Amino acid sequence: MLLPHTLRVEAYAPAHAAAWDALVAHSANGPFLFARTFMDYHQDRFVDQSWLIWQGAKLRAIFVAAVAHDTPAPTTLVSHPGLTYGGLVTVAGVKYAELVVMLDLLRSTWQAAGFQQLLVRPVPRVFCRLPSESFAFWLHQQGAVLSSRELVAVVDLTQPVRIGTWRRGNLRKARRHGVVVRQASIQEYAGFWDLLTANLLATYNCRPVHTLAEISGLRDRNPGHLELWVAYVGEEMVAGVLVFQDIRQGFAHTQYIAGSPRGKQVGAVDAVLTHLIQEKPASYKRLSFGTSTKQGTGTVNAGLLNQKEGFGATTEVLDTYLLDLGVTE
Protein backbone atom coordinates (compact mmCIF):
# COMPACT_ATOMS: atom_id res chain seq x y z
CA MET A 1 0.00 0.00 0.00
CA LEU A 2 1.17 3.52 -0.74
CA LEU A 3 1.52 5.58 2.41
CA PRO A 4 0.34 9.21 2.42
CA HIS A 5 3.84 10.56 3.03
CA THR A 6 5.09 8.88 -0.16
CA LEU A 7 2.63 10.78 -2.34
CA ARG A 8 2.55 14.42 -3.40
CA VAL A 9 -0.40 16.34 -4.90
CA GLU A 10 0.32 19.20 -7.28
CA ALA A 11 -1.92 21.54 -9.27
CA TYR A 12 -1.65 21.14 -13.03
CA ALA A 13 0.51 23.63 -14.92
CA PRO A 14 1.47 23.69 -18.63
CA ALA A 15 4.96 22.44 -17.73
CA HIS A 16 3.31 19.13 -16.77
CA ALA A 17 1.75 18.57 -20.20
CA ALA A 18 4.17 15.86 -21.38
CA ALA A 19 3.92 13.84 -18.16
CA TRP A 20 0.14 14.30 -18.13
CA ASP A 21 -0.26 13.04 -21.71
CA ALA A 22 2.05 10.09 -21.09
CA LEU A 23 -0.10 8.96 -18.17
CA VAL A 24 -3.33 9.35 -20.15
CA ALA A 25 -1.87 7.33 -23.02
CA HIS A 26 -1.05 4.36 -20.78
CA SER A 27 -3.77 4.71 -18.15
CA ALA A 28 -6.45 2.28 -17.08
CA ASN A 29 -9.27 4.73 -17.74
CA GLY A 30 -8.09 7.90 -19.48
CA PRO A 31 -9.64 8.47 -22.94
CA PHE A 32 -7.87 10.66 -25.49
CA LEU A 33 -10.25 13.52 -24.60
CA PHE A 34 -8.08 14.03 -21.51
CA ALA A 35 -4.95 14.65 -23.58
CA ARG A 36 -3.88 18.28 -23.41
CA THR A 37 -4.15 18.50 -27.21
CA PHE A 38 -7.88 17.97 -26.71
CA MET A 39 -8.58 19.58 -23.33
CA ASP A 40 -6.81 22.86 -23.98
CA TYR A 41 -8.93 23.84 -26.99
CA HIS A 42 -11.54 25.38 -24.67
CA GLN A 43 -9.18 26.92 -22.13
CA ASP A 44 -10.71 30.32 -22.88
CA ARG A 45 -13.96 29.10 -21.27
CA PHE A 46 -12.63 27.25 -18.23
CA VAL A 47 -10.03 27.72 -15.52
CA ASP A 48 -8.18 24.41 -15.32
CA GLN A 49 -8.34 22.99 -11.79
CA SER A 50 -6.79 19.62 -12.53
CA TRP A 51 -4.36 17.87 -10.19
CA LEU A 52 -1.46 15.44 -10.39
CA ILE A 53 -0.48 12.78 -7.85
CA TRP A 54 3.21 11.94 -7.77
CA GLN A 55 5.20 9.23 -6.03
CA GLY A 56 8.66 10.67 -6.21
CA ALA A 57 9.28 11.43 -9.89
CA LYS A 58 6.62 8.97 -11.05
CA LEU A 59 3.16 10.24 -11.93
CA ARG A 60 0.60 7.81 -10.50
CA ALA A 61 -2.69 9.57 -11.20
CA ILE A 62 -4.37 12.74 -12.39
CA PHE A 63 -7.68 14.36 -11.52
CA VAL A 64 -9.44 16.10 -14.41
CA ALA A 65 -11.43 19.16 -13.33
CA ALA A 66 -12.12 22.82 -14.04
CA VAL A 67 -14.24 25.84 -13.16
CA ALA A 68 -16.01 28.03 -15.70
CA HIS A 69 -14.41 31.45 -16.24
CA ASP A 70 -17.67 33.25 -15.49
CA THR A 71 -18.15 31.56 -12.10
CA PRO A 72 -17.84 34.23 -9.38
CA ALA A 73 -15.80 33.09 -6.33
CA PRO A 74 -16.11 29.40 -7.25
CA THR A 75 -16.41 26.97 -4.36
CA THR A 76 -17.55 23.94 -6.38
CA LEU A 77 -14.92 21.90 -8.24
CA VAL A 78 -16.42 20.34 -11.38
CA SER A 79 -15.01 17.38 -13.26
CA HIS A 80 -15.23 18.39 -16.02
CA PRO A 81 -17.68 21.14 -17.21
CA GLY A 82 -16.31 21.09 -20.77
CA LEU A 83 -15.81 17.35 -21.26
CA THR A 84 -19.05 15.74 -19.98
CA TYR A 85 -17.04 13.60 -17.56
CA GLY A 86 -13.71 13.70 -15.74
CA GLY A 87 -12.35 12.82 -12.32
CA LEU A 88 -9.65 10.36 -11.31
CA VAL A 89 -7.44 8.69 -13.93
CA THR A 90 -4.80 6.23 -12.76
CA VAL A 91 -2.06 3.99 -14.04
CA ALA A 92 -3.02 0.33 -14.34
CA GLY A 93 -2.85 -1.82 -11.23
CA VAL A 94 -3.87 0.72 -8.58
CA LYS A 95 -5.46 -1.15 -5.67
CA TYR A 96 -8.45 0.18 -3.74
CA ALA A 97 -6.39 0.97 -0.62
CA GLU A 98 -3.99 3.04 -2.75
CA LEU A 99 -6.87 4.85 -4.41
CA VAL A 100 -8.32 5.77 -1.01
CA VAL A 101 -5.01 7.36 -0.01
CA MET A 102 -4.94 9.35 -3.26
CA LEU A 103 -8.49 10.61 -2.88
CA ASP A 104 -8.09 11.50 0.78
CA LEU A 105 -5.03 13.58 -0.13
CA LEU A 106 -6.93 15.24 -2.95
CA ARG A 107 -9.82 16.05 -0.66
CA SER A 108 -7.50 17.77 1.82
CA THR A 109 -5.90 19.69 -1.05
CA TRP A 110 -9.28 20.84 -2.37
CA GLN A 111 -10.33 22.00 1.09
CA ALA A 112 -7.12 23.97 1.47
CA ALA A 113 -7.74 25.56 -1.95
CA GLY A 114 -11.16 26.79 -0.76
CA PHE A 115 -13.45 24.32 -2.48
CA GLN A 116 -16.53 23.29 -0.52
CA GLN A 117 -18.11 20.81 -2.94
CA LEU A 118 -17.05 18.37 -5.65
CA LEU A 119 -19.40 17.77 -8.59
CA VAL A 120 -18.00 14.76 -10.43
CA ARG A 121 -19.06 12.50 -13.26
CA PRO A 122 -16.52 9.64 -13.39
CA VAL A 123 -15.38 8.23 -16.73
CA PRO A 124 -18.11 5.85 -17.97
CA ARG A 125 -17.24 2.17 -18.21
CA VAL A 126 -17.57 2.16 -21.99
CA PHE A 127 -14.57 4.50 -22.33
CA CYS A 128 -12.27 2.56 -19.96
CA ARG A 129 -9.70 -0.06 -20.92
CA LEU A 130 -9.82 -1.41 -17.35
CA PRO A 131 -13.13 -0.23 -15.85
CA SER A 132 -13.39 0.01 -12.08
CA GLU A 133 -16.12 1.18 -9.69
CA SER A 134 -13.66 1.96 -6.88
CA PHE A 135 -13.99 5.74 -7.25
CA ALA A 136 -17.80 5.52 -7.12
CA PHE A 137 -17.59 3.35 -4.01
CA TRP A 138 -15.26 5.85 -2.31
CA LEU A 139 -17.71 8.64 -3.12
CA HIS A 140 -20.51 6.58 -1.56
CA GLN A 141 -18.41 5.94 1.54
CA GLN A 142 -17.80 9.69 1.85
CA GLY A 143 -21.53 10.46 1.77
CA ALA A 144 -21.72 11.76 -1.80
CA VAL A 145 -25.22 12.26 -3.19
CA LEU A 146 -26.24 10.85 -6.55
CA SER A 147 -27.01 14.09 -8.38
CA SER A 148 -28.14 12.62 -11.71
CA ARG A 149 -28.19 9.36 -13.64
CA GLU A 150 -28.33 8.98 -17.40
CA LEU A 151 -28.55 6.02 -19.76
CA VAL A 152 -25.76 5.31 -22.24
CA ALA A 153 -26.37 2.94 -25.16
CA VAL A 154 -23.41 0.64 -25.88
CA VAL A 155 -22.79 -2.03 -28.51
CA ASP A 156 -20.42 -4.83 -27.50
CA LEU A 157 -18.39 -5.32 -30.67
CA THR A 158 -16.78 -8.50 -29.36
CA GLN A 159 -20.14 -10.30 -29.63
CA PRO A 160 -22.34 -11.01 -32.66
CA VAL A 161 -24.61 -7.99 -33.21
CA ARG A 162 -28.22 -8.58 -34.16
CA ILE A 163 -29.82 -5.71 -36.08
CA GLY A 164 -33.53 -5.22 -35.31
CA THR A 165 -36.34 -5.70 -37.83
CA TRP A 166 -37.07 -1.99 -38.29
CA ARG A 167 -33.41 -1.15 -38.81
CA ARG A 168 -33.04 -3.99 -41.34
CA GLY A 169 -35.98 -2.52 -43.25
CA ASN A 170 -34.17 0.83 -43.43
CA LEU A 171 -31.03 -0.91 -44.67
CA ARG A 172 -32.97 -2.53 -47.51
CA LYS A 173 -34.38 0.88 -48.34
CA ALA A 174 -30.88 2.36 -48.40
CA ARG A 175 -29.70 -0.34 -50.79
CA ARG A 176 -32.67 0.24 -53.11
CA HIS A 177 -31.85 3.95 -53.32
CA GLY A 178 -28.17 3.37 -53.95
CA VAL A 179 -26.87 4.83 -50.68
CA VAL A 180 -23.08 4.68 -50.58
CA VAL A 181 -21.16 4.95 -47.28
CA ARG A 182 -17.52 5.99 -47.05
CA GLN A 183 -15.03 7.72 -44.78
CA ALA A 184 -15.08 11.45 -45.47
CA SER A 185 -12.19 13.55 -46.65
CA ILE A 186 -11.14 16.68 -44.78
CA GLN A 187 -12.90 18.76 -47.43
CA GLU A 188 -16.23 17.06 -46.68
CA TYR A 189 -16.38 18.18 -43.04
CA ALA A 190 -17.83 21.57 -44.03
CA GLY A 191 -20.70 19.99 -45.95
CA PHE A 192 -21.50 17.69 -43.04
CA TRP A 193 -21.40 20.61 -40.58
CA ASP A 194 -23.97 22.45 -42.70
CA LEU A 195 -26.16 19.32 -42.73
CA LEU A 196 -25.72 18.78 -38.98
CA THR A 197 -26.47 22.41 -38.11
CA ALA A 198 -29.62 22.46 -40.24
CA ASN A 199 -30.76 19.22 -38.65
CA LEU A 200 -30.25 20.43 -35.08
CA LEU A 201 -31.91 23.78 -35.74
CA ALA A 202 -34.95 22.11 -37.31
CA THR A 203 -35.29 19.41 -34.64
CA TYR A 204 -34.10 21.02 -31.39
CA ASN A 205 -33.60 24.72 -32.24
CA CYS A 206 -29.94 24.49 -31.24
CA ARG A 207 -26.52 24.31 -32.87
CA PRO A 208 -23.64 21.83 -32.48
CA VAL A 209 -21.62 22.26 -29.29
CA HIS A 210 -18.46 22.51 -31.42
CA THR A 211 -17.97 24.87 -34.33
CA LEU A 212 -16.52 23.57 -37.58
CA ALA A 213 -13.26 25.37 -36.79
CA GLU A 214 -13.09 23.75 -33.35
CA ILE A 215 -13.79 20.24 -34.61
CA SER A 216 -11.29 20.67 -37.42
CA GLY A 217 -8.65 21.80 -34.95
CA LEU A 218 -9.38 18.83 -32.66
CA ARG A 219 -9.12 16.45 -35.63
CA ASP A 220 -5.78 17.92 -36.70
CA ARG A 221 -4.28 17.98 -33.19
CA ASN A 222 -5.48 14.46 -32.35
CA PRO A 223 -4.73 12.40 -35.46
CA GLY A 224 -6.60 9.11 -35.70
CA HIS A 225 -9.05 9.98 -32.93
CA LEU A 226 -11.73 11.71 -35.03
CA GLU A 227 -13.35 10.19 -38.13
CA LEU A 228 -16.29 11.32 -40.23
CA TRP A 229 -18.32 8.71 -42.09
CA VAL A 230 -20.81 9.97 -44.67
CA ALA A 231 -23.56 8.60 -46.91
CA TYR A 232 -24.29 9.78 -50.43
CA VAL A 233 -27.06 9.29 -52.94
CA GLY A 234 -25.39 10.16 -56.19
CA GLU A 235 -23.50 13.41 -55.60
CA GLU A 236 -25.63 14.47 -52.61
CA MET A 237 -24.44 14.01 -49.03
CA VAL A 238 -27.51 12.77 -47.16
CA ALA A 239 -26.14 11.63 -43.78
CA GLY A 240 -23.05 11.47 -41.64
CA VAL A 241 -21.68 10.32 -38.30
CA LEU A 242 -18.70 11.95 -36.59
CA VAL A 243 -16.85 9.42 -34.46
CA PHE A 244 -14.54 10.00 -31.50
CA GLN A 245 -12.38 6.91 -30.96
CA ASP A 246 -9.52 5.66 -28.83
CA ILE A 247 -7.83 2.43 -29.86
CA ARG A 248 -5.88 2.23 -26.57
CA GLN A 249 -9.02 2.36 -24.45
CA GLY A 250 -10.91 0.24 -26.99
CA PHE A 251 -13.93 2.40 -27.83
CA ALA A 252 -15.56 4.33 -30.64
CA HIS A 253 -18.25 6.91 -29.86
CA THR A 254 -20.79 8.54 -32.16
CA GLN A 255 -20.33 12.19 -31.21
CA TYR A 256 -22.62 13.67 -33.91
CA ILE A 257 -25.24 11.94 -36.07
CA ALA A 258 -27.26 13.73 -38.75
CA GLY A 259 -29.34 13.02 -41.82
CA SER A 260 -30.91 15.34 -44.36
CA PRO A 261 -34.66 15.05 -45.05
CA ARG A 262 -33.85 12.90 -48.07
CA GLY A 263 -31.36 10.89 -46.04
CA LYS A 264 -34.02 10.08 -43.46
CA GLN A 265 -36.38 8.96 -46.21
CA VAL A 266 -33.87 6.49 -47.67
CA GLY A 267 -32.45 5.07 -44.40
CA ALA A 268 -29.03 6.68 -44.85
CA VAL A 269 -28.26 7.15 -41.14
CA ASP A 270 -28.95 3.47 -40.49
CA ALA A 271 -26.63 2.59 -43.35
CA VAL A 272 -23.78 4.60 -41.82
CA LEU A 273 -24.29 3.19 -38.31
CA THR A 274 -24.45 -0.37 -39.60
CA HIS A 275 -21.26 0.21 -41.56
CA LEU A 276 -19.55 1.37 -38.34
CA ILE A 277 -20.74 -1.72 -36.46
CA GLN A 278 -19.27 -3.87 -39.22
CA GLU A 279 -16.08 -1.80 -39.60
CA LYS A 280 -14.98 -1.06 -36.04
CA PRO A 281 -14.64 -4.55 -34.47
CA ALA A 282 -11.29 -4.96 -36.21
CA SER A 283 -9.76 -2.42 -33.80
CA TYR A 284 -12.37 -1.52 -31.15
CA LYS A 285 -14.28 -3.51 -28.55
CA ARG A 286 -17.15 -1.12 -27.79
CA LEU A 287 -19.27 1.35 -29.72
CA SER A 288 -20.99 4.06 -27.70
CA PHE A 289 -24.15 5.68 -29.03
CA GLY A 290 -24.14 8.24 -26.21
CA THR A 291 -26.96 9.10 -23.83
CA SER A 292 -30.65 8.52 -24.39
CA THR A 293 -31.93 10.68 -21.55
CA LYS A 294 -32.84 14.34 -21.52
CA GLN A 295 -30.01 16.13 -19.74
CA GLY A 296 -30.87 17.40 -16.30
CA THR A 297 -34.21 15.57 -16.10
CA GLY A 298 -33.31 11.88 -16.24
CA THR A 299 -36.30 11.34 -18.55
CA VAL A 300 -35.71 8.61 -21.11
CA ASN A 301 -36.05 9.59 -24.77
CA ALA A 302 -37.87 6.37 -25.64
CA GLY A 303 -37.75 6.82 -29.41
CA LEU A 304 -34.02 7.54 -29.43
CA LEU A 305 -33.24 4.63 -27.12
CA ASN A 306 -35.38 2.27 -29.20
CA GLN A 307 -33.43 3.29 -32.30
CA LYS A 308 -30.11 2.52 -30.61
CA GLU A 309 -31.36 -0.78 -29.19
CA GLY A 310 -32.36 -1.67 -32.74
CA PHE A 311 -28.63 -1.81 -33.49
CA GLY A 312 -28.02 -4.26 -30.65
CA ALA A 313 -27.10 -1.70 -28.00
CA THR A 314 -27.63 -2.35 -24.31
CA THR A 315 -27.64 0.30 -21.59
CA GLU A 316 -25.17 1.41 -18.95
CA VAL A 317 -25.52 4.25 -16.44
CA LEU A 318 -23.66 7.54 -16.41
CA ASP A 319 -23.75 8.93 -12.88
CA THR A 320 -22.99 12.35 -11.42
CA TYR A 321 -22.18 12.77 -7.74
CA LEU A 322 -22.12 15.78 -5.42
CA LEU A 323 -19.74 15.52 -2.47
CA ASP A 324 -19.62 17.95 0.43
CA LEU A 325 -15.92 18.48 1.09
CA GLY A 326 -16.51 19.70 4.62
CA VAL A 327 -14.92 22.61 6.43
CA THR A 328 -11.17 22.87 6.71
CA GLU A 329 -10.10 23.07 10.36
matplotlib code that plots the C-alpha trace (Angstrom):
import matplotlib.pyplot as plt

x = [0.0, 1.2, 1.5, 0.3, 3.8, 5.1, 2.6, 2.6, -0.4, 0.3, -1.9, -1.7, 0.5, 1.5, 5.0, 3.3, 1.8, 4.2, 3.9, 0.1, -0.3, 2.1, -0.1, -3.3, -1.9, -1.0, -3.8, -6.4, -9.3, -8.1, -9.6, -7.9, -10.3, -8.1, -4.9, -3.9, -4.2, -7.9, -8.6, -6.8, -8.9, -11.5, -9.2, -10.7, -14.0, -12.6, -10.0, -8.2, -8.3, -6.8, -4.4, -1.5, -0.5, 3.2, 5.2, 8.7, 9.3, 6.6, 3.2, 0.6, -2.7, -4.4, -7.7, -9.4, -11.4, -12.1, -14.2, -16.0, -14.4, -17.7, -18.1, -17.8, -15.8, -16.1, -16.4, -17.6, -14.9, -16.4, -15.0, -15.2, -17.7, -16.3, -15.8, -19.1, -17.0, -13.7, -12.3, -9.6, -7.4, -4.8, -2.1, -3.0, -2.8, -3.9, -5.5, -8.5, -6.4, -4.0, -6.9, -8.3, -5.0, -4.9, -8.5, -8.1, -5.0, -6.9, -9.8, -7.5, -5.9, -9.3, -10.3, -7.1, -7.7, -11.2, -13.5, -16.5, -18.1, -17.1, -19.4, -18.0, -19.1, -16.5, -15.4, -18.1, -17.2, -17.6, -14.6, -12.3, -9.7, -9.8, -13.1, -13.4, -16.1, -13.7, -14.0, -17.8, -17.6, -15.3, -17.7, -20.5, -18.4, -17.8, -21.5, -21.7, -25.2, -26.2, -27.0, -28.1, -28.2, -28.3, -28.5, -25.8, -26.4, -23.4, -22.8, -20.4, -18.4, -16.8, -20.1, -22.3, -24.6, -28.2, -29.8, -33.5, -36.3, -37.1, -33.4, -33.0, -36.0, -34.2, -31.0, -33.0, -34.4, -30.9, -29.7, -32.7, -31.8, -28.2, -26.9, -23.1, -21.2, -17.5, -15.0, -15.1, -12.2, -11.1, -12.9, -16.2, -16.4, -17.8, -20.7, -21.5, -21.4, -24.0, -26.2, -25.7, -26.5, -29.6, -30.8, -30.2, -31.9, -34.9, -35.3, -34.1, -33.6, -29.9, -26.5, -23.6, -21.6, -18.5, -18.0, -16.5, -13.3, -13.1, -13.8, -11.3, -8.7, -9.4, -9.1, -5.8, -4.3, -5.5, -4.7, -6.6, -9.0, -11.7, -13.3, -16.3, -18.3, -20.8, -23.6, -24.3, -27.1, -25.4, -23.5, -25.6, -24.4, -27.5, -26.1, -23.0, -21.7, -18.7, -16.8, -14.5, -12.4, -9.5, -7.8, -5.9, -9.0, -10.9, -13.9, -15.6, -18.3, -20.8, -20.3, -22.6, -25.2, -27.3, -29.3, -30.9, -34.7, -33.9, -31.4, -34.0, -36.4, -33.9, -32.5, -29.0, -28.3, -29.0, -26.6, -23.8, -24.3, -24.5, -21.3, -19.6, -20.7, -19.3, -16.1, -15.0, -14.6, -11.3, -9.8, -12.4, -14.3, -17.1, -19.3, -21.0, -24.2, -24.1, -27.0, -30.7, -31.9, -32.8, -30.0, -30.9, -34.2, -33.3, -36.3, -35.7, -36.0, -37.9, -37.7, -34.0, -33.2, -35.4, -33.4, -30.1, -31.4, -32.4, -28.6, -28.0, -27.1, -27.6, -27.6, -25.2, -25.5, -23.7, -23.7, -23.0, -22.2, -22.1, -19.7, -19.6, -15.9, -16.5, -14.9, -11.2, -10.1]
y = [0.0, 3.5, 5.6, 9.2, 10.6, 8.9, 10.8, 14.4, 16.3, 19.2, 21.5, 21.1, 23.6, 23.7, 22.4, 19.1, 18.6, 15.9, 13.8, 14.3, 13.0, 10.1, 9.0, 9.3, 7.3, 4.4, 4.7, 2.3, 4.7, 7.9, 8.5, 10.7, 13.5, 14.0, 14.6, 18.3, 18.5, 18.0, 19.6, 22.9, 23.8, 25.4, 26.9, 30.3, 29.1, 27.2, 27.7, 24.4, 23.0, 19.6, 17.9, 15.4, 12.8, 11.9, 9.2, 10.7, 11.4, 9.0, 10.2, 7.8, 9.6, 12.7, 14.4, 16.1, 19.2, 22.8, 25.8, 28.0, 31.5, 33.2, 31.6, 34.2, 33.1, 29.4, 27.0, 23.9, 21.9, 20.3, 17.4, 18.4, 21.1, 21.1, 17.3, 15.7, 13.6, 13.7, 12.8, 10.4, 8.7, 6.2, 4.0, 0.3, -1.8, 0.7, -1.2, 0.2, 1.0, 3.0, 4.9, 5.8, 7.4, 9.4, 10.6, 11.5, 13.6, 15.2, 16.0, 17.8, 19.7, 20.8, 22.0, 24.0, 25.6, 26.8, 24.3, 23.3, 20.8, 18.4, 17.8, 14.8, 12.5, 9.6, 8.2, 5.8, 2.2, 2.2, 4.5, 2.6, -0.1, -1.4, -0.2, 0.0, 1.2, 2.0, 5.7, 5.5, 3.4, 5.9, 8.6, 6.6, 5.9, 9.7, 10.5, 11.8, 12.3, 10.8, 14.1, 12.6, 9.4, 9.0, 6.0, 5.3, 2.9, 0.6, -2.0, -4.8, -5.3, -8.5, -10.3, -11.0, -8.0, -8.6, -5.7, -5.2, -5.7, -2.0, -1.2, -4.0, -2.5, 0.8, -0.9, -2.5, 0.9, 2.4, -0.3, 0.2, 3.9, 3.4, 4.8, 4.7, 4.9, 6.0, 7.7, 11.4, 13.5, 16.7, 18.8, 17.1, 18.2, 21.6, 20.0, 17.7, 20.6, 22.4, 19.3, 18.8, 22.4, 22.5, 19.2, 20.4, 23.8, 22.1, 19.4, 21.0, 24.7, 24.5, 24.3, 21.8, 22.3, 22.5, 24.9, 23.6, 25.4, 23.7, 20.2, 20.7, 21.8, 18.8, 16.5, 17.9, 18.0, 14.5, 12.4, 9.1, 10.0, 11.7, 10.2, 11.3, 8.7, 10.0, 8.6, 9.8, 9.3, 10.2, 13.4, 14.5, 14.0, 12.8, 11.6, 11.5, 10.3, 11.9, 9.4, 10.0, 6.9, 5.7, 2.4, 2.2, 2.4, 0.2, 2.4, 4.3, 6.9, 8.5, 12.2, 13.7, 11.9, 13.7, 13.0, 15.3, 15.1, 12.9, 10.9, 10.1, 9.0, 6.5, 5.1, 6.7, 7.1, 3.5, 2.6, 4.6, 3.2, -0.4, 0.2, 1.4, -1.7, -3.9, -1.8, -1.1, -4.6, -5.0, -2.4, -1.5, -3.5, -1.1, 1.4, 4.1, 5.7, 8.2, 9.1, 8.5, 10.7, 14.3, 16.1, 17.4, 15.6, 11.9, 11.3, 8.6, 9.6, 6.4, 6.8, 7.5, 4.6, 2.3, 3.3, 2.5, -0.8, -1.7, -1.8, -4.3, -1.7, -2.4, 0.3, 1.4, 4.2, 7.5, 8.9, 12.3, 12.8, 15.8, 15.5, 17.9, 18.5, 19.7, 22.6, 22.9, 23.1]
z = [0.0, -0.7, 2.4, 2.4, 3.0, -0.2, -2.3, -3.4, -4.9, -7.3, -9.3, -13.0, -14.9, -18.6, -17.7, -16.8, -20.2, -21.4, -18.2, -18.1, -21.7, -21.1, -18.2, -20.1, -23.0, -20.8, -18.1, -17.1, -17.7, -19.5, -22.9, -25.5, -24.6, -21.5, -23.6, -23.4, -27.2, -26.7, -23.3, -24.0, -27.0, -24.7, -22.1, -22.9, -21.3, -18.2, -15.5, -15.3, -11.8, -12.5, -10.2, -10.4, -7.8, -7.8, -6.0, -6.2, -9.9, -11.0, -11.9, -10.5, -11.2, -12.4, -11.5, -14.4, -13.3, -14.0, -13.2, -15.7, -16.2, -15.5, -12.1, -9.4, -6.3, -7.2, -4.4, -6.4, -8.2, -11.4, -13.3, -16.0, -17.2, -20.8, -21.3, -20.0, -17.6, -15.7, -12.3, -11.3, -13.9, -12.8, -14.0, -14.3, -11.2, -8.6, -5.7, -3.7, -0.6, -2.7, -4.4, -1.0, 0.0, -3.3, -2.9, 0.8, -0.1, -3.0, -0.7, 1.8, -1.1, -2.4, 1.1, 1.5, -1.9, -0.8, -2.5, -0.5, -2.9, -5.6, -8.6, -10.4, -13.3, -13.4, -16.7, -18.0, -18.2, -22.0, -22.3, -20.0, -20.9, -17.3, -15.9, -12.1, -9.7, -6.9, -7.3, -7.1, -4.0, -2.3, -3.1, -1.6, 1.5, 1.9, 1.8, -1.8, -3.2, -6.6, -8.4, -11.7, -13.6, -17.4, -19.8, -22.2, -25.2, -25.9, -28.5, -27.5, -30.7, -29.4, -29.6, -32.7, -33.2, -34.2, -36.1, -35.3, -37.8, -38.3, -38.8, -41.3, -43.3, -43.4, -44.7, -47.5, -48.3, -48.4, -50.8, -53.1, -53.3, -54.0, -50.7, -50.6, -47.3, -47.1, -44.8, -45.5, -46.7, -44.8, -47.4, -46.7, -43.0, -44.0, -45.9, -43.0, -40.6, -42.7, -42.7, -39.0, -38.1, -40.2, -38.6, -35.1, -35.7, -37.3, -34.6, -31.4, -32.2, -31.2, -32.9, -32.5, -29.3, -31.4, -34.3, -37.6, -36.8, -33.3, -34.6, -37.4, -34.9, -32.7, -35.6, -36.7, -33.2, -32.3, -35.5, -35.7, -32.9, -35.0, -38.1, -40.2, -42.1, -44.7, -46.9, -50.4, -52.9, -56.2, -55.6, -52.6, -49.0, -47.2, -43.8, -41.6, -38.3, -36.6, -34.5, -31.5, -31.0, -28.8, -29.9, -26.6, -24.4, -27.0, -27.8, -30.6, -29.9, -32.2, -31.2, -33.9, -36.1, -38.8, -41.8, -44.4, -45.1, -48.1, -46.0, -43.5, -46.2, -47.7, -44.4, -44.8, -41.1, -40.5, -43.4, -41.8, -38.3, -39.6, -41.6, -38.3, -36.5, -39.2, -39.6, -36.0, -34.5, -36.2, -33.8, -31.2, -28.5, -27.8, -29.7, -27.7, -29.0, -26.2, -23.8, -24.4, -21.5, -21.5, -19.7, -16.3, -16.1, -16.2, -18.6, -21.1, -24.8, -25.6, -29.4, -29.4, -27.1, -29.2, -32.3, -30.6, -29.2, -32.7, -33.5, -30.7, -28.0, -24.3, -21.6, -19.0, -16.4, -16.4, -12.9, -11.4, -7.7, -5.4, -2.5, 0.4, 1.1, 4.6, 6.4, 6.7, 10.4]

ax = plt.figure().add_subplot(projection="3d")
ax.plot(x, y, z, "-o")
ax.set_aspect("equal")
plt.show()
